[in-house]
């Protein structure tokens, strides 16, 4: 089985879907400008899909093409704008509250996605630090063991017993690295 290494053929699809959804949200602005119920009905799917695209972009931000930072959040921004326009045109308490709740929920979801991203980066940093420490400890232990055994091959078992605390420390560090890697998977 061969894995693809070039995803450039997917770029039109990855840009086309958010642009179509953004066009739907833009169309909903017309209905919202008239104060018609169709405005928010068309805006909500755009808003939700835009929210999903934006959260996805936040999670994969280092590898994202810069144009995605404009295209992916566009349905979200246009959906919120459409809801805000509708609430202003309707000028009712329910319309304002609906828009406020939606904007608040979007802010909470984006905030949680940002916190998750920061947490994941911190876990990556911890795992890298612990892995580097393991490599250093293991290299020092192996060098000391091989040097001692090379100097006195007849007492290899005795030397290993003397260096057992260092070997145990290396194994403990290896467990710490495995735990950090497990934390990253979750």
C-alpha positions as CSV (number, residue, x, y, z in Angstrom):
1,X,0.0,0.0,0.0
2,X,1.3,3.4,-0.9
3,X,0.5,6.6,0.9
4,X,0.0,9.9,-0.9
5,X,2.7,12.5,-0.2
6,X,1.3,15.3,-2.4
7,X,-2.1,16.6,-1.6
8,X,-2.1,19.6,-4.0
9,X,-4.9,18.0,-6.0
10,X,-7.2,18.4,-3.0
11,X,-6.6,22.1,-2.7
12,X,-9.5,23.1,-5.0
13,X,-11.8,20.9,-3.0
14,X,-10.5,22.2,0.3
15,X,-11.0,25.7,-0.9
16,X,-14.2,25.1,-2.8
17,X,-16.3,23.7,0.0
18,X,-15.7,26.5,2.4
19,X,-16.3,29.0,-0.4
20,X,-19.6,27.5,-1.3
21,X,-20.6,27.5,2.4
22,X,-19.5,31.1,2.7
23,X,-21.6,31.9,-0.4
24,X,-24.6,30.4,1.4
25,X,-23.8,32.6,4.4
26,X,-23.5,35.6,2.2
27,X,-26.9,34.7,0.7
28,X,-28.4,34.5,4.1
29,X,-27.3,38.1,4.7
30,X,-29.8,39.1,2.1
31,X,-32.7,37.4,3.9
32,X,-31.4,38.8,7.2
33,X,-31.3,42.3,5.8
34,X,-35.0,42.0,5.1
35,X,-35.6,40.6,8.6
36,X,-36.9,37.4,7.1
37,X,-36.7,34.0,8.9
38,X,-34.8,32.5,6.0
39,X,-31.7,34.6,7.0
40,X,-30.9,32.7,10.2
41,X,-32.0,29.4,8.8
42,X,-29.4,29.7,6.0
43,X,-26.8,31.2,8.5
44,X,-26.9,28.5,11.1
45,X,-25.5,25.7,8.9
46,X,-22.8,28.0,7.5
47,X,-22.0,29.1,11.1
48,X,-21.7,25.5,12.3
49,X,-19.6,24.3,9.3
50,X,-17.5,27.4,9.6
51,X,-17.0,26.7,13.3
52,X,-15.9,23.2,12.5
53,X,-13.5,24.3,9.8
54,X,-12.0,27.0,12.1
55,X,-11.5,24.6,15.0
56,X,-9.9,22.1,12.6
57,X,-7.6,24.9,11.3
58,X,-6.6,25.9,14.8
59,X,-5.6,22.3,15.5
60,X,-3.5,21.9,12.4
61,X,-2.3,25.5,12.2
62,X,1.5,24.9,11.6
63,X,0.9,23.0,8.4
64,X,-1.9,25.2,7.0
65,X,-1.6,27.1,3.8
66,X,-2.1,30.9,4.6
67,X,-5.1,31.1,2.2
68,X,-6.9,28.7,4.5
69,X,-6.8,31.3,7.3
70,X,-9.0,33.4,5.1
71,X,-11.3,30.8,3.5
72,X,-12.0,28.5,6.5
73,X,-13.3,31.1,9.0
74,X,-15.2,33.0,6.3
75,X,-18.5,31.0,6.7
76,X,-18.3,31.5,10.5
77,X,-17.8,35.2,10.2
78,X,-20.5,35.6,7.5
79,X,-22.9,33.4,9.5
80,X,-22.4,35.6,12.7
81,X,-22.8,38.7,10.6
82,X,-26.0,37.4,9.1
83,X,-27.4,36.6,12.6
84,X,-26.4,40.0,13.9
85,X,-28.0,41.7,10.9
86,X,-31.2,39.7,11.4
87,X,-31.4,40.6,15.1
88,X,-31.0,44.3,14.3
89,X,-33.7,44.1,11.6
90,X,-36.1,42.2,13.8
91,X,-35.3,44.4,16.8
92,X,-36.9,42.0,19.3
93,X,-35.5,40.8,22.5
94,X,-35.6,37.1,21.3
95,X,-33.6,38.0,18.2
96,X,-30.9,39.8,20.2
97,X,-30.7,37.0,22.8
98,X,-30.5,34.4,20.1
99,X,-27.6,36.2,18.4
100,X,-25.9,36.8,21.8
101,X,-26.1,33.1,22.8
102,X,-24.8,32.0,19.4
103,X,-21.9,34.4,19.5
104,X,-21.1,33.4,23.1
105,X,-21.2,29.7,22.2
106,X,-18.9,30.3,19.2
107,X,-16.5,32.2,21.5
108,X,-16.5,29.4,24.0
109,X,-15.8,26.7,21.4
110,X,-13.0,28.7,19.8
111,X,-11.6,29.4,23.3
112,X,-11.7,25.7,24.2
113,X,-10.0,24.8,20.9
114,X,-7.3,27.3,21.6
115,X,-6.8,26.0,25.1
116,X,-6.6,22.4,23.7
117,X,-4.0,23.5,21.1
118,X,-1.9,25.2,23.8
119,X,-2.2,22.1,26.0
120,X,-1.1,19.8,23.2
121,X,1.9,22.0,22.4
122,X,2.9,21.9,26.1
123,X,2.6,18.1,26.1
124,X,4.8,18.0,22.9
125,X,7.4,20.1,24.6
126,X,7.4,17.9,27.7
127,X,7.6,14.7,25.6
128,X,10.6,16.2,23.7
129,X,12.4,17.2,26.8
130,X,11.9,13.9,28.5
131,X,13.0,12.0,25.4
132,X,16.1,14.1,25.2
133,X,16.8,13.4,28.8
134,X,16.3,9.7,28.2
135,X,18.7,9.7,25.3
136,X,21.4,11.5,27.3
137,X,20.9,9.1,30.4
138,X,20.9,6.0,28.2
139,X,24.0,7.1,26.3
140,X,25.9,7.8,29.5
141,X,24.8,4.5,31.0
142,X,25.7,2.5,27.9
143,X,29.1,4.2,27.6
144,X,30.0,3.5,31.2
145,X,28.8,-0.1,31.0
146,X,30.7,-0.8,27.8
147,X,33.9,0.9,29.0
148,X,33.8,-1.1,32.3
149,X,33.0,-4.4,30.6
150,X,35.7,-3.8,28.0
151,X,38.3,-3.1,30.8
152,X,37.3,-6.2,32.8
153,X,35.3,-8.7,30.6
154,X,35.6,-11.5,33.2
155,X,33.5,-9.5,35.8
156,X,30.7,-8.3,33.4
157,X,27.9,-9.6,35.7
158,X,29.5,-7.8,38.7
159,X,29.8,-4.6,36.8
160,X,26.2,-4.8,35.6
161,X,25.1,-5.3,39.2
162,X,27.1,-2.3,40.3
163,X,25.6,-0.1,37.5
164,X,22.0,-1.5,38.2
165,X,20.8,1.8,39.9
166,X,21.8,3.7,36.8
167,X,20.1,1.1,34.6
168,X,17.0,1.4,36.7
169,X,17.0,5.2,36.4
170,X,17.2,4.8,32.6
171,X,14.2,2.4,32.6
172,X,12.2,4.8,34.9
173,X,12.9,7.6,32.4
174,X,11.9,5.4,29.6
175,X,8.5,4.8,31.3
176,X,8.2,8.6,31.8
177,X,8.7,9.1,28.0
178,X,6.2,6.4,27.2
179,X,3.6,8.0,29.5
180,X,4.3,11.4,27.8
181,X,3.7,9.8,24.4
182,X,0.5,8.2,25.6
183,X,-0.7,11.6,26.9
184,X,0.0,13.1,23.4
185,X,-2.2,10.4,21.8
186,X,-5.2,11.3,23.9
